[in-house]
Amino acid sequence: MMETHEIALIYTTLPSREAAKAMARSLLEARLAACCNILAPMTALYRWEGRLTEDEEIPMLIKTRRALTPAAIEAARAHHPYQVPCFLLLPVAGAHEPYLDWLLQETRE
């Protein structure tokens, strides 16, 4: 397992699978992500505008170069329907070297 600080995961949630697919395609076409994993629906409970809210959301992981995270988040934000979307940057402590090589190649301009 190769240690790296060159790659990162961006975690976000979306209101539908269609919204997640549209965002993923946009990021992949712009080469701001090598892969986007759209996960199973989940239930989110949170306080919004003073009320307890419960919604189904679609979580997504965006795999990218650490240096591209500001541009990837900015591009994703342009496609995000939420007023206050969740974008969490998750550092990656290690990676399988062939996968790392592929990710870096896919996010080259």
N, C-alpha and C positions, 0 to 999 in steps of 0.2 A: 504494500500500500504506500503510495507516494504522498508525502506531505505537500500540501499546496495552499497558498493563500491567493492564488490566481483566479479561483472560481468561487462562485457564491450561488446560493439559492434565494430566490425571492418568493415569499409566501403571500398569496392574496386570496380573497374570497369573492365570488361573484353570485348574482342572483339566479343564474341559469346556466345550463350546459352550453347553450347556444352562445351566450355572452362570453363564456370561457373559451370556446373554440374560436370565436372571432378575434379575441384578444391574442390568443396563442398564434393564430395564423399571421396576424399583423407583426408580432415580434419576430417570428421565424422568417418572414419575408424580408424584414429589415435587418436580419442577421444580428439582432440584439439578444437572441436566445438560441441555444442549440437544441433545446427540447423543453416542452411544457407538459407537465403531467397534470391532467384533469382528474381529480379524485371523485370518489363517491359522494353523493349528497350527505350533508350533515345538518344537524339542528343547531342553530346559534341562538343563544339567549343573551340579551344585553339590554342595557338601559339606553334609551334614545329619546331625547327631548322630554325627559322627566318620567317616561313610562317604561315599564318592563316590556320588552318586545321579544317575540319568538318567530324566527324565520328559517326556512330551509335555504342553505347556501351550498355553493359548489366550491370547494377549495382547489387551488392550483399552485403548483410549484414551477417556477421559472428557473431553468438552469442556464447560467450565463458566466461570462468573465466578470470578475470583481470590478474591473475598470469600466465595464459597460453598465453597471447597475444604475447610475443616475440617469443615463439615457433610456435604459429599459423601463425604469419606473415612470419617467416622464411620458414615454410613448404609451405605456399601459394605462396611465392616468387619463390620457386623451380618449381612450376607449372604455373607460370604467363608468358605469351608470350611477354608482353611489356618490353621494355628496361628500362623504368622508371615507374613502376606501382604505382598507388595510393593506399596507405593503410593509412586510417585515423582511429585513435582510438577515439571512442565516449563513454564518460563515461555514466553510467546509474545511475540516481538519485534515482530510486525506482523500485520495482518489486512486482508483485502479488506473495505472499509467496509460494503457490503451484507450480507456474511456476519456481520460483527461486530454490526451492528444486529439481525440475526435472532437470533444467539446471546443477546444481551442481552435481547431481547424474550421469548425462550423460557424464560429463567431468572428472570423477574420473578414475584413472588408475587401 
